[in-house]
């Protein structure tokens, strides 16, 4: 294990907090290109699993059979911001399934709020797969439900691990979550263009549906050719670089996601040889500034990461 990276929070120039960073970049075959910290650190995939959780629907032909397009698929892979453009695709997907928003079980609030919740697309995918196969839609969150077992099967297949060897737990939105080593996650994302070609095409064609303007996932897919990116809760960033044949997994050790973007930009700067300014759209994310309650720009984050 090499030295961890650090993202430091400065308040008016004073170092207030430090977030340790583990990061690893691998080739498609899993060979480590560079890392800092512990590349074998096991972490929950959380929302970084979403493109893989959509694969049973895609592979079964259900996406096409239900008349869904790549915009709906992009939202299925998303942790979107709940904007009208995201809700519109959720509504289209539910209509294709013959369901209303009350079928979503990602939140306990109103049907409208469920559609605006960042995991509504993920849950739409499970519902769509259930409708396509004739499975019960009321119990789709149950770990033993066929839609959840199918998702676990994809994670097992594409990680190269046995399903029984993958720790599972309940995600924040109520579906099954998975835990894997960072190196394994990086390898899975390095291979996304080949293993999940429909998801790769949908996410890279519609990055605004995967998150939102100004967010790292959306902006890095706009800025870097061939890049696919999907973050997960607790400070996980997962990135695939198709042109370089590299996958990257980055984990903020204390789970504070505010450190994720500067850490990811710092890692990409080294791997892609960016000198000076970073690509347009990523500059504000390289050293993000946060205002206090009265609008003063008092907090700045800076990453200090040396890959080896």
Buried (B, 14 or more C-beta within 10 A) or exposed (E): EBEBBBBBBBEEEEEEBEBBBBBBBBBBEBEEBBBBBBBEBEBBBBBBBBBBBBBBBBBBEBBEEBEBBBBBBBBBBBBBBBEEBBBBBBBBBBEBBEBEBEBBBBBEEEBEBBBBBBBBBBBBBBBBBBBBBEBEBEBBBBEEBBBBBBBBEBBBEBBEBEBEEBEBEEBEBBBBBBBBBBBBBBBBBBBBBEBBEBBBBBBBEBBBBBBBEEBBBBBBBBBBEBBBBBBBBBBBBBBBBBEBBBBBBBBBBEBBBBBBBBBBBBBBBBBBEBEEEBBEBBEEBBBBEEEEEEEEEBBBBBBEBEBE
